[in-house]
Amino acid sequence: MTTPLNLYLCLEDSPNFRKELSESENSIFGLETTIKSLVKLTRASVELASEYTAKQLQFAEELGNFAKRQPDSLIKTILSKYANSIQEVERSRKILQSHMYSMFIEPLEAFAKNGIIPLKEMKKVAEKASYDADSALAKYMSKRPRDTGISEASLEVSETRKEFHNRYLDYVIKINELEAKKKFEFMEYVKGPFR
């Protein structure tokens, strides 16, 4: 979703607003799935790269040892330079691998943990507040005009409705916040290792 949710429409709770809210939720909760997949694939690729680096370093070491045993100085020099080049490439690969954890995997996991998971909890709280408000309204509607408990039921409707609006507004604000963070912070994490 490119535009933030309108907070005024949040209080109206119209079907159109619910549709926009659902689209935002799908976008954010879909991002969580994407993050999990990216982290899993990145971890696997870093592990494979580590194994590859270890084998390449073994190869470079063996090549260097072979070069030392050569009587011809030209062959010795060429093989030594080639072995040194491989070692340098693999040192750079190790640096990239360490950066993938600190600049990509960890921030993405933190984004999901500190943003998306609390949003899910906020959604549960908002849904519970909605259920409570609906229950209070149903209880009020079941009363007859002359029932003695109608004023208490009316007060309960008012209080639960107020609580629902507060929780719902908090939830929508958090969605808007995450949508904004998704645009900027998420992209920072993605491009981070490649600056």
C-alpha positions in Angstrom: 0.0 0.0 0.0 1.4 3.3 -1.0 -0.8 5.7 1.0 -1.2 5.6 4.7 -4.6 4.7 6.2 -6.8 7.7 7.0 -7.2 7.9 10.7 -10.5 9.8 10.5 -11.9 6.9 8.4 -10.7 4.5 11.1 -13.3 5.9 13.5 -16.1 5.5 11.0 -15.0 1.9 10.4 -16.6 1.7 7.0 -16.5 -1.3 4.7 -14.1 0.7 2.4 -11.8 1.4 5.3 -11.9 -2.3 6.3 -10.9 -3.2 2.7 -8.0 -0.8 2.8 -7.0 -2.1 6.2 -7.1 -5.6 5.0 -4.8 -4.7 2.1 -2.4 -3.1 4.4 -2.5 -6.1 6.8 -1.9 -8.5 3.9 1.0 -6.4 2.7 2.7 -6.3 6.1 1.9 -9.9 7.1 3.1 -11.0 3.6 6.3 -9.1 4.4 6.8 -11.3 7.4 6.7 -14.4 5.2 9.1 -12.8 2.8 11.5 -11.9 5.6 11.4 -15.4 6.9 12.1 -16.8 3.5 14.9 -14.3 2.8 16.6 -15.0 6.1 16.4 -18.7 5.6 17.8 -18.5 2.1 20.5 -16.1 3.2 21.6 -18.3 6.1 21.8 -21.2 3.7 23.8 -19.3 1.1 26.2 -18.0 3.8 26.7 -21.6 5.0 27.4 -22.8 1.5 29.7 -19.8 0.9 31.6 -20.7 4.0 32.1 -24.3 2.8 33.1 -23.0 -0.6 35.5 -20.6 1.0 37.1 -23.3 3.1 37.6 -25.5 0.0 39.0 -22.6 -2.0 41.5 -21.8 0.8 42.5 -25.4 0.9 43.0 -25.3 -2.9 45.0 -22.1 -2.6 47.2 -23.5 0.1 47.9 -26.7 -1.9 48.6 -24.6 -5.0 51.0 -22.4 -3.0 52.8 -25.5 -1.6 53.0 -26.9 -5.1 54.4 -23.6 -6.4 57.1 -23.7 -3.7 58.3 -27.0 -5.0 58.7 -25.9 -8.6 62.2 -25.4 -9.9 61.2 -23.0 -12.6 60.9 -19.5 -11.1 58.3 -18.3 -13.7 55.9 -21.2 -12.9 56.6 -20.7 -9.2 55.8 -17.0 -9.4 52.6 -17.4 -11.5 51.3 -20.2 -9.2 52.1 -18.3 -6.1 50.3 -15.1 -7.4 47.3 -17.2 -8.4 47.2 -18.8 -4.9 47.5 -15.4 -3.3 44.7 -14.1 -5.5 42.4 -16.9 -4.5 43.2 -16.3 -0.8 42.5 -12.6 -1.2 39.2 -13.3 -2.9 38.2 -15.7 -0.1 39.2 -13.2 2.6 36.8 -10.7 0.9 34.1 -13.4 0.8 34.5 -14.0 4.5 34.0 -10.3 5.2 30.9 -10.3 3.0 29.6 -13.3 4.9 30.0 -11.6 8.2 28.3 -8.5 6.9 25.4 -10.6 5.7 24.6 -11.5 9.3 25.2 -8.1 10.9 23.8 -5.9 8.1 21.1 -8.1 6.6 19.9 -11.1 8.6 19.9 -9.6 12.1 18.2 -6.3 11.0 15.5 -8.2 9.1 14.8 -10.5 12.0 14.7 -7.5 14.3 12.3 -5.7 12.0 9.9 -8.7 12.1 10.4 -9.2 15.8 10.0 -5.6 16.8 7.4 -4.5 14.2 5.3 -7.3 12.7 4.9 -9.6 15.7 3.8 -6.8 18.0 1.4 -5.7 15.3 -0.2 -9.1 15.4 -0.6 -8.8 19.1 -2.2 -5.4 18.6 -4.6 -6.9 16.1 -5.7 -9.5 18.6 -6.3 -6.8 21.2 -8.3 -4.7 18.7 -10.3 -7.7 17.7 -11.1 -8.5 21.3 -12.1 -4.9 22.0 -14.4 -5.1 18.9 -15.9 -8.3 20.2 -16.4 -6.8 23.6 -18.1 -3.7 22.1 -20.4 -5.9 20.0 -21.3 -8.0 23.0 -22.1 -5.0 25.1 -24.2 -3.6 22.2 -26.1 -6.9 21.9 -26.7 -7.0 25.6 -28.0 -3.4 25.5 -30.2 -4.2 22.5 -31.7 -7.1 24.3 -32.9 -4.9 27.1 -36.4 -3.5 27.1 -36.8 0.3 27.5 -38.1 -0.1 31.1 -35.5 -2.7 32.3 -33.7 -1.6 35.4 -30.2 -2.5 34.0 -30.5 -0.4 30.8 -28.5 2.5 32.1 -25.6 0.1 33.1 -25.8 -1.6 29.7 -25.8 1.8 28.0 -22.7 2.8 30.0 -21.0 -0.5 29.2 -21.7 0.1 25.5 -20.2 3.5 25.7 -17.1 2.3 27.6 -16.5 -0.7 25.4 -17.0 1.4 22.3 -14.5 3.9 23.5 -12.0 1.2 24.3 -12.5 -0.3 20.9 -11.9 3.0 19.1 -8.7 3.5 21.2 -7.3 0.0 20.4 -8.4 0.2 16.8 -6.8 3.6 16.3 -3.5 2.4 18.0 -3.6 -0.6 15.6 -4.1 1.6 12.5 -1.3 4.0 13.6 1.0 1.0 14.0 0.1 -0.2 10.5 0.9 3.2 9.0 4.2 3.2 10.9 5.2 -0.2 9.6 4.2 0.7 6.1 6.5 3.7 6.3 9.3 1.7 7.9 8.9 -1.0 5.2 9.5 1.6 2.5 12.7 3.0 4.0 14.2 0.7 6.7 13.5 -2.5 4.9 15.2 -1.2 1.8 18.1 0.0 3.8 18.6 -3.6 5.1 18.4 -5.0 1.6 20.9 -2.6 0.1 23.1 -2.4 3.3 25.7 -5.1 2.5 26.1 -3.7 -1.0 27.0 -0.1 -0.3 
